[in-house]
Amino acid sequence: MFDLSSKTKVDRKFRLTELYKMMSADKDVKTDGKSIISVVLTNVLSQDTMNLTATGKVQEIYIFDIELDTKTIPTLFISSLDKAINLHTVFILRYENEQMLYGCFKEQTEKGVKLGKYYGTDWTTDTTPIPLPLNVTCIDDIYTAIIDELIPITANVGEETSDFVARYDRINKLKKEIEKKQKQVDNERQSKRRFELNDELKALKKELALLNDKT
C-alpha cells in the first residue's frame, strides 16, 4: 500500500498460535482472530532502512499485512497485538481484492504503551502505492504522514502527531456540539435565551474554523 524502499522489506509470516502466545490472548481475542487467514510483517521503517535519524519519540514503525476471510475488522485481535508490541505500528487489512489502512496513534509512556482511538480508511480496490514524504528528517515525520493517511484532515507543517490527532478528535466533537446547539437555537422560543444560544453557537463555529485552518 505504501511506496517503500526494498530495504524496508521483511515479509515475515507469523503463525496465529505464535502471536496468541506473545499476546497472552484470552478466549475473546482468539474468537476475534478466527477471521484471519494470515499475518505478515511486511516492512520495518527504521533509522537504517529509511536513512533517517531516530532522535524523536518514534524509533521504528512496523507495517503488518492481515488477510481476512470476512470484511469484519478483528479489532480485539489488533488492539491486543498492538499492546504486545512496544514499537509503532500500522495495519493493512485485505479481503479478497479490497484493502484498507487501519491503526491508531500509539505512544510510549512511563507506564508502558498507550493506544489511542483506532481509525481506518474506506475499503478500496485501488492498489496505487501511497508515497511517503521525502523531505523529512526523522522517523517521527514518517509516522505523522502515515497517521495523516488514516485521518481525513491534513497535519499542519511541524505539527506533532499527538497534537494532530487531538485536533481531529476535537473537530469531531465540535461538529456534534454544533449540531446539538443548532437544534437548541431552532427550537428555542424565548428571544433572550435564543440570543444566548446563538452566541454559544457562533463561539463553537469560530473554534471549529480555527481548528480547520491548515495555515
Backbone bond lengths (Angstrom), bond angles and torsions (degrees), N, CA, C in turn:
res aa  C-N    CA-C-N  psi(-1)  N-CA   C-N-CA  omega(-1)  CA-C   N-CA-C  phi
1 M - - - 1.458 - - 1.520 111.37 -
2 F 1.343 116.72 -35.87 1.458 120.48 177.08 1.523 110.17 -97.91
3 D 1.320 115.53 149.38 1.451 121.59 176.80 1.524 107.47 -86.48
4 L 1.337 116.36 96.86 1.454 121.21 -171.97 1.520 111.61 -121.59
5 S 1.300 115.34 153.31 1.455 121.91 176.82 1.534 110.03 -66.44
6 S 1.314 115.18 149.47 1.466 120.12 177.91 1.528 111.46 -63.60
7 K 1.325 116.56 -19.84 1.466 121.10 179.17 1.529 111.42 -66.05
8 T 1.336 116.70 -22.11 1.468 120.04 -178.32 1.529 112.34 -86.45
9 K 1.328 116.89 -10.53 1.468 121.63 -171.54 1.528 111.92 -71.18
10 V 1.345 114.94 134.56 1.460 121.79 178.52 1.530 110.58 -123.33
11 D 1.326 115.91 -52.26 1.470 123.71 179.38 1.533 112.41 52.80
12 R 1.308 115.55 51.83 1.462 120.17 176.09 1.525 109.53 -97.50
13 K 1.314 115.87 119.40 1.463 121.02 -179.95 1.520 109.82 -91.70
14 F 1.348 115.26 133.87 1.453 121.26 -178.95 1.527 110.69 -106.09
15 R 1.309 115.79 142.75 1.461 120.02 168.31 1.519 108.22 -78.64
16 L 1.332 116.87 142.24 1.452 120.26 -179.53 1.525 110.94 -60.98
17 T 1.313 117.36 -37.73 1.465 120.26 179.00 1.529 111.29 -61.34
18 E 1.323 115.94 -35.93 1.460 121.66 177.47 1.527 110.65 -64.38
19 L 1.338 115.91 -43.47 1.462 120.58 179.70 1.524 111.78 -69.71
20 Y 1.337 116.78 -39.97 1.463 120.02 178.68 1.526 110.68 -59.41
21 K 1.318 116.53 -39.97 1.459 120.61 178.82 1.522 110.75 -65.37
22 M 1.332 116.15 -44.90 1.459 120.82 179.81 1.531 111.52 -61.98
23 M 1.344 115.94 -36.81 1.461 121.63 -177.16 1.524 112.72 -84.93
24 S 1.326 117.25 -9.59 1.480 121.19 -169.50 1.528 108.37 51.76
25 A 1.333 115.08 49.86 1.466 121.96 -171.93 1.527 111.78 -65.26
26 D 1.338 115.34 137.20 1.456 120.37 175.06 1.527 109.69 -90.94
27 K 1.309 115.86 -176.78 1.462 121.59 -176.01 1.527 111.70 -60.69
28 D 1.333 117.20 -40.57 1.468 120.76 -177.61 1.527 111.35 -65.27
29 V 1.329 116.69 -40.82 1.465 120.79 179.42 1.528 110.20 -64.82
30 K 1.328 116.31 -42.17 1.470 120.24 179.67 1.522 111.20 -66.32
31 T 1.324 116.69 -37.62 1.468 120.32 176.03 1.520 110.32 -64.25
32 D 1.335 116.00 -41.51 1.465 121.43 179.34 1.529 110.94 -64.47
33 G 1.328 116.43 -29.61 1.449 120.78 -177.10 1.515 114.84 -82.90
34 K 1.335 117.09 -1.53 1.471 119.63 -177.85 1.522 113.16 -66.15
35 S 1.325 117.00 -20.60 1.470 120.07 179.20 1.524 112.43 -83.79
36 I 1.327 116.90 -2.79 1.471 121.05 -175.32 1.525 110.76 -88.58
37 I 1.319 115.73 126.09 1.467 121.72 176.18 1.524 110.57 -86.77
38 S 1.338 115.73 -44.39 1.463 119.34 -178.67 1.531 110.84 -155.46
39 V 1.333 114.60 154.20 1.467 122.04 174.32 1.524 107.42 -129.46
40 V 1.325 116.37 121.18 1.461 121.27 -177.67 1.525 109.62 -127.77
41 L 1.320 116.52 128.03 1.463 121.03 169.90 1.524 106.46 -81.32
42 T 1.327 116.29 103.04 1.469 120.02 -171.97 1.520 113.27 -84.76
43 N 1.350 116.42 -39.93 1.466 120.08 -174.95 1.522 110.90 -143.54
44 V 1.319 114.75 149.47 1.459 121.65 171.10 1.522 107.81 -124.77
45 L 1.321 115.44 119.35 1.465 121.08 179.11 1.521 107.48 -98.02
46 S 1.308 116.55 117.80 1.456 121.21 -175.72 1.521 110.14 -144.20
47 Q 1.317 114.73 179.49 1.458 120.23 177.79 1.530 111.15 -57.16
48 D 1.316 116.61 -42.64 1.467 120.88 -176.91 1.530 112.52 -74.43
49 T 1.342 116.38 -44.11 1.470 119.20 -173.99 1.521 112.92 -77.36
50 M 1.343 117.10 -21.30 1.463 120.44 -178.55 1.527 112.84 -108.72
51 N 1.339 116.13 -1.63 1.475 120.76 -176.16 1.520 111.83 55.05
52 L 1.336 114.81 44.96 1.458 121.52 179.56 1.520 109.18 -127.81
53 T 1.317 115.25 165.47 1.457 119.51 175.17 1.529 109.38 -83.44
54 A 1.301 115.58 156.98 1.468 121.15 177.82 1.520 108.77 -121.31
55 T 1.326 114.78 49.33 1.465 120.34 -174.43 1.519 112.49 -87.25
56 G 1.339 118.42 -11.50 1.456 120.87 -177.14 1.518 112.46 -91.98
57 K 1.334 115.37 -152.69 1.463 120.98 -177.96 1.522 112.15 -80.16
58 V 1.323 116.85 -23.84 1.463 121.11 -176.58 1.526 109.34 -100.22
59 Q 1.328 116.21 120.19 1.463 121.15 -178.79 1.532 111.50 -97.33
60 E 1.330 116.80 -43.77 1.458 121.91 179.58 1.520 110.00 -145.57
61 I 1.319 116.33 151.97 1.469 122.32 176.24 1.518 108.29 -123.98
62 Y 1.322 116.54 124.17 1.460 122.25 177.79 1.522 109.24 -98.20
63 I 1.317 117.03 128.81 1.462 121.94 176.25 1.523 108.73 -107.93
64 F 1.325 115.33 118.31 1.464 121.51 -179.13 1.518 110.62 -107.07
65 D 1.310 115.70 140.42 1.464 122.61 173.94 1.527 107.48 -109.41
66 I 1.344 116.48 120.57 1.461 121.46 -179.14 1.527 109.10 -118.10
67 E 1.327 115.84 116.55 1.463 120.77 177.88 1.524 109.15 -92.98
68 L 1.337 116.29 134.45 1.462 122.22 -174.98 1.526 111.24 -119.61
69 D 1.327 115.42 154.57 1.470 118.54 174.20 1.528 111.67 -102.67
70 T 1.338 116.88 3.34 1.461 122.97 171.37 1.526 107.36 -138.38
71 K 1.321 116.66 168.94 1.460 120.68 -178.76 1.528 111.38 -92.86
72 T 1.313 116.57 15.82 1.461 121.75 180.00 1.522 109.97 -92.40
73 I 1.328 117.24 129.25 1.462 121.54 -178.96 1.529 109.59 -74.61
74 P 1.338 118.83 125.37 1.465 121.64 178.05 1.528 110.90 -79.07
75 T 1.321 115.53 74.35 1.466 121.28 -171.33 1.524 113.29 -62.52
76 L 1.342 116.98 -40.61 1.469 119.92 -179.48 1.524 110.70 -65.38
77 F 1.321 115.92 -43.23 1.463 120.93 179.35 1.525 110.27 -61.13
78 I 1.332 116.73 -48.23 1.465 120.74 -176.27 1.524 111.54 -64.88
79 S 1.334 117.94 -44.67 1.463 120.08 -179.83 1.526 111.13 -65.52
80 S 1.332 116.73 -35.82 1.462 120.57 177.74 1.528 110.68 -67.25
81 L 1.319 116.98 -42.15 1.461 121.46 176.50 1.516 110.59 -63.78
82 D 1.328 116.28 -41.92 1.460 121.69 179.17 1.531 111.53 -59.53
83 K 1.327 116.14 -42.65 1.465 120.49 -179.45 1.519 111.88 -65.57
84 A 1.332 116.23 -29.30 1.463 120.77 -177.46 1.525 112.60 -81.48
85 I 1.332 116.83 -12.29 1.465 121.49 -177.94 1.523 108.62 -108.03
86 N 1.308 117.08 121.50 1.462 120.32 -176.91 1.523 113.25 -74.50
87 L 1.321 116.76 -18.42 1.460 120.34 -176.79 1.527 111.44 -93.86
88 H 1.327 116.45 168.79 1.461 121.65 -177.64 1.529 110.48 -75.00
89 T 1.327 115.23 149.81 1.461 120.85 -172.27 1.526 111.96 -138.75
90 V 1.330 114.25 160.76 1.459 121.97 166.88 1.525 106.34 -149.68
91 F 1.334 116.72 147.56 1.459 120.92 -174.12 1.521 110.57 -120.63
92 I 1.322 115.49 133.09 1.459 121.58 171.43 1.523 106.47 -104.98
93 L 1.327 116.49 116.22 1.455 121.97 -179.30 1.520 109.06 -98.58
94 R 1.334 116.45 137.38 1.459 121.05 -178.78 1.522 109.95 -128.36
95 Y 1.332 113.96 136.54 1.467 121.07 172.85 1.516 107.74 -138.93
96 E 1.322 116.10 113.65 1.468 121.94 -175.99 1.527 109.36 52.87
97 N 1.334 119.41 -118.43 1.468 119.78 -176.99 1.530 112.52 -100.85
98 E 1.331 116.55 14.59 1.465 120.73 -179.64 1.524 110.33 -112.67
99 Q 1.328 115.11 156.61 1.452 120.56 178.51 1.527 110.27 -148.06
100 M 1.326 115.28 158.94 1.456 121.07 176.22 1.526 108.85 -148.98
101 L 1.326 114.91 157.33 1.454 121.84 176.99 1.524 107.92 -100.81
102 Y 1.337 116.31 137.00 1.464 120.62 -173.76 1.526 108.97 -143.78
103 G 1.315 116.46 139.93 1.459 119.27 178.24 1.512 111.90 172.43
104 C 1.317 114.92 179.42 1.467 120.59 179.80 1.519 109.07 -137.99
105 F 1.323 115.23 164.91 1.459 119.58 173.03 1.523 107.27 -77.70
106 K 1.311 115.32 123.89 1.464 121.96 -173.17 1.524 109.27 -116.95
107 E 1.321 116.12 132.30 1.451 121.03 -178.89 1.522 111.68 -123.49
108 Q 1.317 115.31 146.45 1.454 120.93 170.54 1.523 107.74 -95.37
109 T 1.325 117.38 121.95 1.458 121.83 178.54 1.522 109.16 -120.47
110 E 1.319 115.43 174.54 1.468 119.91 178.56 1.528 110.96 -63.45
111 K 1.319 116.28 -25.66 1.461 120.95 -178.88 1.526 112.35 -93.00
112 G 1.325 116.65 1.55 1.461 120.56 179.25 1.518 112.36 118.10
113 V 1.320 116.06 -159.81 1.465 121.98 -177.10 1.527 110.55 -75.73
114 K 1.327 116.23 131.42 1.459 121.69 176.72 1.522 108.75 -115.91
115 L 1.334 116.58 121.75 1.459 121.30 179.81 1.519 110.42 -98.93
116 G 1.327 115.40 134.58 1.452 120.12 176.25 1.523 110.90 -90.03
117 K 1.316 115.63 -164.56 1.465 121.34 177.69 1.529 109.62 -71.05
118 Y 1.326 115.84 141.46 1.469 120.05 178.76 1.525 111.05 -84.38
119 Y 1.328 114.43 142.87 1.452 121.92 177.27 1.525 108.48 -127.77
120 G 1.311 115.97 155.08 1.454 119.76 178.18 1.509 111.23 -147.77
121 T 1.315 116.25 149.26 1.455 120.62 173.94 1.529 108.46 -80.02
122 D 1.314 116.70 175.04 1.466 120.26 173.04 1.527 109.01 -73.60
123 W 1.316 115.57 156.13 1.462 119.87 171.17 1.527 108.63 -66.17
124 T 1.316 117.11 139.39 1.460 120.29 -178.03 1.529 110.75 -147.41
125 T 1.319 115.33 154.23 1.467 120.75 174.06 1.529 110.94 -98.11
126 D 1.330 115.89 -1.43 1.464 121.04 -179.51 1.531 109.70 -70.88
127 T 1.312 117.32 122.88 1.463 121.50 -178.94 1.532 112.34 -107.30
128 T 1.332 116.14 13.81 1.465 119.65 177.72 1.527 109.62 -63.37
129 P 1.337 118.53 123.94 1.469 120.65 -178.67 1.526 111.93 -60.65
130 I 1.327 116.24 140.98 1.463 121.93 177.35 1.530 108.42 -87.04
131 P 1.332 118.18 118.94 1.469 119.46 179.92 1.522 111.04 -76.10
132 L 1.311 116.92 138.75 1.456 121.41 173.28 1.524 108.50 -96.36
133 P 1.325 117.88 152.08 1.471 120.08 -175.66 1.527 112.47 -61.35
134 L 1.311 115.81 143.81 1.458 121.46 -179.52 1.529 111.83 -95.09
135 N 1.329 116.28 -31.23 1.469 120.76 -176.19 1.529 110.86 -88.03
136 V 1.331 115.87 58.73 1.463 120.84 179.13 1.522 109.13 -121.50
137 T 1.325 115.14 160.69 1.466 119.23 -175.71 1.526 113.40 -116.76
138 C 1.340 117.37 -14.14 1.457 118.89 -178.31 1.529 110.71 -150.70
139 I 1.333 115.81 168.10 1.457 122.01 -178.35 1.533 110.86 -63.29
140 D 1.321 117.06 -29.97 1.481 120.69 178.68 1.522 111.38 -55.99
141 D 1.342 116.19 -39.65 1.470 120.49 -179.28 1.527 111.04 -65.84
142 I 1.328 116.45 -36.87 1.460 120.55 177.10 1.522 110.11 -65.83
143 Y 1.329 116.08 -41.66 1.472 120.26 -179.81 1.528 110.62 -63.49
144 T 1.327 116.72 -41.71 1.465 120.48 176.94 1.524 110.46 -60.32
145 A 1.332 116.79 -41.39 1.470 121.02 -179.92 1.523 110.93 -64.17
146 I 1.334 117.59 -36.83 1.460 121.16 178.96 1.524 110.64 -68.70
147 I 1.335 116.85 -45.80 1.465 120.62 177.34 1.521 109.86 -61.86
148 D 1.335 115.96 -34.65 1.467 121.60 177.67 1.528 111.24 -58.55
149 E 1.333 116.68 -34.41 1.468 120.71 178.06 1.528 111.60 -68.40
150 L 1.329 116.90 -26.60 1.464 121.83 -177.39 1.523 112.59 -84.98
151 I 1.314 116.32 -22.32 1.466 121.74 -173.11 1.526 109.59 -113.37
152 P 1.340 117.91 130.62 1.471 120.88 -174.53 1.523 115.82 -79.19
153 I 1.323 117.86 32.78 1.466 122.14 167.40 1.522 105.91 -133.20
154 T 1.309 116.36 165.14 1.461 120.12 -176.79 1.522 110.68 -102.79
155 A 1.320 116.11 136.44 1.461 120.44 177.01 1.521 110.07 -68.18
156 N 1.326 116.19 140.77 1.450 120.49 175.43 1.521 109.93 -72.28
157 V 1.315 116.89 156.21 1.460 121.44 177.45 1.525 108.98 -60.88
158 G 1.329 116.36 125.12 1.452 120.84 178.91 1.521 114.97 81.21
159 E 1.334 116.87 1.17 1.468 120.23 -178.79 1.530 109.95 -77.37
160 E 1.324 117.01 126.72 1.455 120.55 178.97 1.522 110.15 -67.69
161 T 1.322 115.67 150.51 1.460 120.38 -176.26 1.517 111.63 -57.86
162 S 1.334 117.23 -42.16 1.464 120.87 -179.43 1.523 111.41 -61.12
163 D 1.337 116.72 -40.68 1.471 121.02 179.20 1.529 110.78 -69.69
164 F 1.317 116.07 -37.71 1.466 122.02 179.49 1.533 110.51 -62.45
165 V 1.335 116.05 -47.41 1.465 120.88 179.89 1.521 110.55 -65.70
166 A 1.338 117.08 -41.89 1.464 120.82 179.07 1.529 110.80 -63.05
167 R 1.334 116.20 -37.00 1.476 120.33 178.69 1.522 110.79 -65.08
168 Y 1.344 115.83 -42.71 1.464 119.45 179.35 1.536 111.45 -64.39
169 D 1.322 116.91 -42.03 1.469 120.25 178.99 1.528 110.85 -64.24
170 R 1.335 116.14 -38.49 1.472 119.85 177.94 1.529 110.91 -66.87
171 I 1.328 117.28 -37.85 1.468 121.38 177.28 1.531 110.26 -59.73
172 N 1.331 116.21 -46.12 1.464 120.01 179.18 1.519 111.79 -62.57
173 K 1.329 116.02 -40.69 1.463 120.68 179.36 1.532 110.67 -65.56
174 L 1.330 115.51 -41.79 1.468 120.20 179.58 1.527 111.61 -63.32
175 K 1.316 117.01 -39.88 1.466 120.37 -179.96 1.530 110.64 -60.60
176 K 1.318 116.54 -40.15 1.467 120.68 178.11 1.524 110.96 -68.55
177 E 1.338 116.24 -40.06 1.470 120.56 178.67 1.525 110.99 -65.42
178 I 1.328 116.20 -39.12 1.470 120.70 179.54 1.520 110.68 -65.81
179 E 1.323 116.43 -42.76 1.461 120.44 178.31 1.534 111.17 -61.06
180 K 1.332 115.65 -43.30 1.468 120.76 179.06 1.521 111.32 -66.46
181 K 1.343 115.47 -42.91 1.464 120.01 -178.85 1.526 110.85 -66.77
182 Q 1.337 117.71 -36.93 1.464 121.26 178.55 1.524 110.90 -61.93
183 K 1.316 116.91 -39.57 1.466 120.84 177.98 1.523 110.64 -65.14
184 Q 1.344 116.16 -37.87 1.468 120.01 178.00 1.527 110.61 -64.18
185 V 1.344 115.78 -41.71 1.468 120.30 178.38 1.523 110.47 -62.74
186 D 1.325 116.22 -46.02 1.465 120.92 -177.44 1.519 112.71 -64.85
187 N 1.340 116.21 -31.38 1.467 119.71 -175.91 1.529 113.82 -93.48
188 E 1.339 116.41 -10.96 1.466 119.56 -177.71 1.535 110.56 -78.06
189 R 1.320 115.78 130.83 1.473 120.74 -178.53 1.534 112.26 -103.79
190 Q 1.306 117.24 -19.92 1.465 120.47 179.52 1.527 109.25 -81.00
191 S 1.319 117.11 122.19 1.468 121.95 -172.39 1.521 113.31 -58.19
192 K 1.342 116.85 -47.15 1.465 120.10 -177.59 1.525 111.37 -61.46
193 R 1.329 115.88 -46.56 1.457 119.89 -179.59 1.527 111.10 -66.88
194 R 1.328 116.36 -34.27 1.458 120.91 178.35 1.524 111.07 -63.29
195 F 1.345 116.48 -41.52 1.466 120.42 177.10 1.524 111.27 -63.37
196 E 1.341 116.79 -40.32 1.461 121.46 179.42 1.530 110.84 -62.78
197 L 1.326 114.38 -46.50 1.467 119.25 179.41 1.528 111.52 -63.71
198 N 1.333 115.86 -36.94 1.461 120.16 -179.82 1.527 111.20 -67.01
199 D 1.341 116.18 -36.83 1.468 120.19 176.32 1.528 110.25 -64.66
200 E 1.334 116.28 -40.74 1.471 120.73 177.75 1.525 110.43 -63.92
201 L 1.326 115.81 -38.52 1.464 120.71 178.58 1.519 110.64 -64.42
202 K 1.333 116.41 -43.14 1.467 120.56 179.20 1.528 111.15 -61.86
203 A 1.338 116.80 -39.07 1.464 121.36 179.88 1.534 110.65 -64.78
204 L 1.335 116.36 -40.48 1.465 120.45 178.46 1.531 110.79 -65.48
205 K 1.324 116.07 -42.60 1.467 120.27 179.72 1.527 111.35 -65.83
206 K 1.336 116.66 -35.06 1.458 121.03 178.51 1.527 110.18 -65.85
207 E 1.347 116.11 -43.20 1.462 120.42 178.17 1.532 110.68 -62.62
208 L 1.345 116.01 -41.90 1.453 120.52 179.22 1.524 111.70 -62.14
209 A 1.327 115.92 -41.63 1.464 120.08 179.01 1.518 111.27 -62.42
210 L 1.338 116.77 -40.19 1.454 120.75 178.91 1.523 112.22 -65.32
211 L 1.334 116.07 -39.73 1.456 120.20 -179.84 1.530 111.30 -70.15
212 N 1.333 116.71 -29.88 1.455 120.77 179.21 1.519 113.01 -81.25
213 D 1.330 115.79 -9.64 1.456 120.06 -178.49 1.523 109.14 -71.35
214 K 1.323 117.70 120.67 1.471 122.05 -175.80 1.530 112.31 -91.98
215 T 1.306 117.05 -0.35 1.473 118.24 -176.55 1.501 111.04 -80.43
